[in-house]
Amino acid sequence: MAGAITRGVLFVHSAPRALCPHIEWAAGGVLGARLSLDWTEQPAAPGLFRAEHSWQGAQGTGARLTSALRGWAHLRYEVTEEASHGSDGGRWSHTPELGIFHAVTDVHGNTLVPEDRIRAALEHAAEPERLRRELDVALGQAWDDELEPFRYAGAGAPVRWLHRVG
Protein backbone atom coordinates (compact mmCIF):
# COMPACT_ATOMS: atom_id res chain seq x y z
CA MET A 1 0.00 0.00 0.00
CA ALA A 2 1.65 3.20 -1.15
CA GLY A 3 0.98 6.50 0.58
CA ALA A 4 -0.53 7.24 3.96
CA ILE A 5 -2.50 4.54 5.72
CA THR A 6 -5.87 5.26 7.25
CA ARG A 7 -8.71 3.25 8.70
CA GLY A 8 -12.45 3.31 8.71
CA VAL A 9 -15.62 1.29 9.01
CA LEU A 10 -18.02 -0.19 6.50
CA PHE A 11 -21.53 -0.22 7.98
CA VAL A 12 -24.01 -2.27 5.97
CA HIS A 13 -27.27 -1.13 7.55
CA SER A 14 -29.62 -3.31 5.52
CA ALA A 15 -29.21 -5.86 2.77
CA PRO A 16 -31.25 -8.79 1.48
CA ARG A 17 -29.75 -12.19 2.38
CA ALA A 18 -29.01 -12.97 -1.29
CA LEU A 19 -26.86 -9.83 -1.58
CA CYS A 20 -24.68 -10.55 1.49
CA PRO A 21 -22.04 -12.74 -0.24
CA HIS A 22 -21.81 -10.24 -3.10
CA ILE A 23 -21.13 -7.43 -0.62
CA GLU A 24 -18.39 -9.51 1.01
CA TRP A 25 -16.85 -10.25 -2.39
CA ALA A 26 -16.95 -6.60 -3.56
CA ALA A 27 -15.59 -5.16 -0.30
CA GLY A 28 -12.95 -7.89 -0.09
CA GLY A 29 -11.81 -7.03 -3.60
CA VAL A 30 -11.24 -3.42 -2.58
CA LEU A 31 -9.54 -4.36 0.69
CA GLY A 32 -7.40 -7.08 -0.89
CA ALA A 33 -8.57 -9.81 1.47
CA ARG A 34 -11.39 -12.32 1.66
CA LEU A 35 -14.17 -11.02 3.92
CA SER A 36 -16.61 -13.04 5.96
CA LEU A 37 -18.89 -10.58 7.72
CA ASP A 38 -20.92 -11.39 10.82
CA TRP A 39 -24.45 -10.83 9.47
CA THR A 40 -27.27 -10.23 11.95
CA GLU A 41 -30.94 -9.54 11.41
CA GLN A 42 -31.82 -5.87 11.01
CA PRO A 43 -34.51 -5.08 13.63
CA ALA A 44 -35.66 -1.99 11.69
CA ALA A 45 -36.41 -4.06 8.57
CA PRO A 46 -37.44 -7.68 9.11
CA GLY A 47 -35.97 -9.96 6.47
CA LEU A 48 -32.92 -7.76 5.92
CA PHE A 49 -29.46 -8.12 7.45
CA ARG A 50 -26.76 -5.84 8.82
CA ALA A 51 -23.00 -6.09 9.35
CA GLU A 52 -20.00 -3.90 9.95
CA HIS A 53 -16.31 -4.22 9.26
CA SER A 54 -13.39 -2.14 10.48
CA TRP A 55 -10.77 -1.77 7.77
CA GLN A 56 -7.30 -0.33 7.28
CA GLY A 57 -5.90 0.77 3.95
CA ALA A 58 -4.49 3.52 1.80
CA GLN A 59 -6.11 6.94 1.64
CA GLY A 60 -9.07 6.76 -0.72
CA THR A 61 -10.13 3.26 0.32
CA GLY A 62 -13.43 4.66 1.63
CA ALA A 63 -14.29 6.06 -1.78
CA ARG A 64 -13.33 2.79 -3.47
CA LEU A 65 -15.52 0.78 -1.07
CA THR A 66 -18.43 3.12 -1.74
CA SER A 67 -18.01 2.78 -5.49
CA ALA A 68 -17.83 -1.01 -5.26
CA LEU A 69 -21.23 -1.13 -3.53
CA ARG A 70 -22.90 1.61 -5.56
CA GLY A 71 -26.12 0.96 -7.40
CA TRP A 72 -27.32 -2.23 -5.72
CA ALA A 73 -31.04 -2.19 -5.03
CA HIS A 74 -32.28 -2.51 -1.45
CA LEU A 75 -28.85 -1.77 0.04
CA ARG A 76 -28.28 0.83 2.75
CA TYR A 77 -24.72 1.46 3.87
CA GLU A 78 -22.23 3.97 5.18
CA VAL A 79 -18.48 4.06 4.85
CA THR A 80 -16.22 6.16 7.04
CA GLU A 81 -12.58 6.99 6.50
CA GLU A 82 -10.60 8.64 9.27
CA ALA A 83 -8.50 11.71 8.61
CA SER A 84 -4.84 10.80 8.18
CA HIS A 85 -1.56 12.59 7.57
CA GLY A 86 -2.16 15.06 4.75
CA SER A 87 -5.79 14.12 4.16
CA ASP A 88 -9.19 14.91 5.62
CA GLY A 89 -11.53 12.06 6.42
CA GLY A 90 -14.80 11.24 4.74
CA ARG A 91 -18.22 9.75 5.22
CA TRP A 92 -20.29 8.23 2.44
CA SER A 93 -23.95 7.38 3.00
CA HIS A 94 -26.11 5.42 0.57
CA THR A 95 -29.81 4.64 0.44
CA PRO A 96 -31.77 3.15 -2.46
CA GLU A 97 -34.02 6.20 -2.63
CA LEU A 98 -31.41 8.96 -2.27
CA GLY A 99 -28.24 7.47 -3.76
CA ILE A 100 -24.85 8.49 -2.36
CA PHE A 101 -24.02 11.47 -0.14
CA HIS A 102 -20.39 12.34 0.56
CA ALA A 103 -19.08 14.65 3.26
CA VAL A 104 -15.53 15.59 4.17
CA THR A 105 -14.84 15.09 7.87
CA ASP A 106 -12.21 16.42 10.24
CA VAL A 107 -10.12 14.43 12.75
CA HIS A 108 -13.06 14.45 15.19
CA GLY A 109 -15.57 13.15 12.63
CA ASN A 110 -17.33 16.50 12.19
CA THR A 111 -18.77 17.22 8.74
CA LEU A 112 -16.96 20.07 7.01
CA VAL A 113 -19.08 22.24 4.72
CA PRO A 114 -17.00 24.10 2.10
CA GLU A 115 -17.07 27.89 2.12
CA ASP A 116 -18.53 28.05 -1.39
CA ARG A 117 -21.43 25.81 -0.36
CA ILE A 118 -22.25 28.10 2.58
CA ARG A 119 -22.01 31.19 0.36
CA ALA A 120 -24.36 29.59 -2.19
CA ALA A 121 -26.85 28.71 0.55
CA LEU A 122 -26.77 32.30 1.83
CA GLU A 123 -27.18 33.67 -1.69
CA HIS A 124 -30.19 31.48 -2.51
CA ALA A 125 -31.91 31.81 0.84
CA ALA A 126 -34.16 34.86 1.06
CA GLU A 127 -35.86 33.59 4.22
CA PRO A 128 -34.55 31.58 7.21
CA GLU A 129 -36.49 28.41 6.30
CA ARG A 130 -34.86 28.31 2.85
CA LEU A 131 -31.43 28.73 4.46
CA ARG A 132 -32.25 25.82 6.75
CA ARG A 133 -33.18 23.63 3.75
CA GLU A 134 -29.98 24.58 1.90
CA LEU A 135 -27.80 23.76 4.93
CA ASP A 136 -29.68 20.48 5.47
CA VAL A 137 -28.74 19.51 1.90
CA ALA A 138 -25.09 20.45 2.51
CA LEU A 139 -25.02 18.34 5.69
CA GLY A 140 -26.81 15.32 4.20
CA GLN A 141 -29.74 15.55 6.60
CA ALA A 142 -32.05 13.50 4.36
CA TRP A 143 -29.57 10.59 4.47
CA ASP A 144 -29.24 10.85 8.25
CA ASP A 145 -33.03 10.90 8.62
CA GLU A 146 -33.43 7.79 6.46
CA LEU A 147 -30.52 5.84 7.96
CA GLU A 148 -31.04 6.63 11.65
CA PRO A 149 -33.57 3.83 12.33
CA PHE A 150 -31.14 1.35 10.72
CA ARG A 151 -28.08 2.51 12.70
CA TYR A 152 -29.39 1.11 15.95
CA ALA A 153 -28.57 -2.59 15.98
CA GLY A 154 -30.97 -3.63 18.73
CA ALA A 155 -30.52 -5.48 21.99
CA GLY A 156 -27.39 -7.54 22.30
CA ALA A 157 -25.49 -5.55 19.67
CA PRO A 158 -21.72 -5.84 19.92
CA VAL A 159 -19.88 -2.95 21.56
CA ARG A 160 -17.71 -0.89 19.21
CA TRP A 161 -14.51 0.40 20.77
CA LEU A 162 -13.39 3.71 19.28
CA HIS A 163 -9.85 4.15 18.05
CA ARG A 164 -7.70 6.88 19.54
CA VAL A 165 -7.05 9.65 17.03
CA GLY A 166 -3.65 11.33 16.84
N, C-alpha and C positions, 0 to 999 in steps of 0.2 A: 504494500500500500504506500504509494508516494504521497508526500504532502502531510499536512497536519492530520492527526487522528482525533476523532470526536466520538461521541456516543449519543444514543437516543433510544426511543421506545416506539415500537409499532403496536398500536392498539387496534385490534379488529373488534369493533363494537357489535357488529351483527353480520352474520353470513349464513347462508343456507348450508346444510351439511355437505351437499354435493360439491360445493365450492371450496371447502376447507383444504383438501389436498392440493388444489390448484394454487391457493394462496401460499401454502408452505413452499411449493415448488418455485413460484415467482419470487417470493422474498428470499428464499435460499439462493436463487440464481444471482440476485443482487449482492447478497452478503458473502457469497463464495463458500457456502457450507450448507449441508443438508439440514433442513429444519423439521422438527416434529413438535408442533405447538400443543399445549395443554388446553384443549377445547372444552369449554363448559357451556351449559345452557344459558341463554340470555334471558333473564327474568322479564325484561321490558318487551320482549317479542318472542312468545312461545314458538318453538320450532326452529329458531335461529340460534347460532352459537357465537361465542366470544372467546378471544385469546389475546395475550400480549406477549411481546418478546423484546427484551433489552438487547441492543446491538452495539457494536463498536466497529468503526470503519473510517474511511477517509472522508474529508469534508465533501459534502454533496451527496452522501449516501441517502439522506432523508429524501431528497428530491428524486433520486433513482428508485427508491422503494415506492414512493407515491406514484411515479409513472408506471411502474410494473403492475400496480393494482388498479390503475385508472380504467374506467369504462365498464367494469363488471356490474351487472344489474344486481340489485338487492344487497349491495355491500356498503357498509358504513365503517369507516376507519379514520384514524388519525396517526400521523407520524410526527415525532418530535426529533429535533437534532439540537444538541446543546451547542452553545457558543464555544469556539475553540480559538487557539492562537491565530489572530489575523482574520477571523471570520465571525460574523454574528450567527446566532442560532436561527432555527426556523420551526414553524408548526404548519402542517398541512392537514386539512380536515376535508373529508369527502362524505357526501350523502348521495343517494341515487337521484333525489329531486333537485339538489342544488349544484352538484358537481364538486369541483375542488376549490378550496379557499387556501391561500398561502399568506402567512404573516411572518415577518422577520421578528426575532425575539432577542432580548438582551441576555446577559449572563444569569439573570434572575428569573428568566422565563416570561418577562413582560413583553407584550406586543408593542412593537415600535411602528408608529404611523409616520410615513414620510412627510416632510414639510410641504411638498407640493400637493399631497392629498388633502392636508388640512386647509391649505389655501384654497383649493378647489371647492371644498365643502363650504367654507366661509363665503366664497364668491357666489355659489349657487343657492345659498340659504338666506332667503329674505326674512323668514320667521324662525323662531327657536325650534319649532317642531321639525322643520325641514333640515335644520342643522343636525338635530338629533338623528334623523334618518340617514343623513350622509355619513355621520360618524359611526353609526351602527354598521353601515356597509363596510367602512374602512376597517372596523374591528372584527368583522365576521360574525356579528351577532346572530344572524339567521342560522349559521352552522352550529353555534353554541346552543341556541334554543332547540334545534332538532336533535343534537347529539346528547344533550344533558341527561335525558332519561336512560340512555344506553350506557353512560359512563359509570353508573353505579352498578356494581357487579352482584349485589345481593348478599344475603347472609352467608357467612363462611368464606367470603372472598379472601384470597391470599393477601397478605400485607406487602406493600411495596416500599422497600427501603430506598430513600433518596440518596443520590450520590452527592458527595461534597464537591462544590464548585470552587475552582481556584487553586 
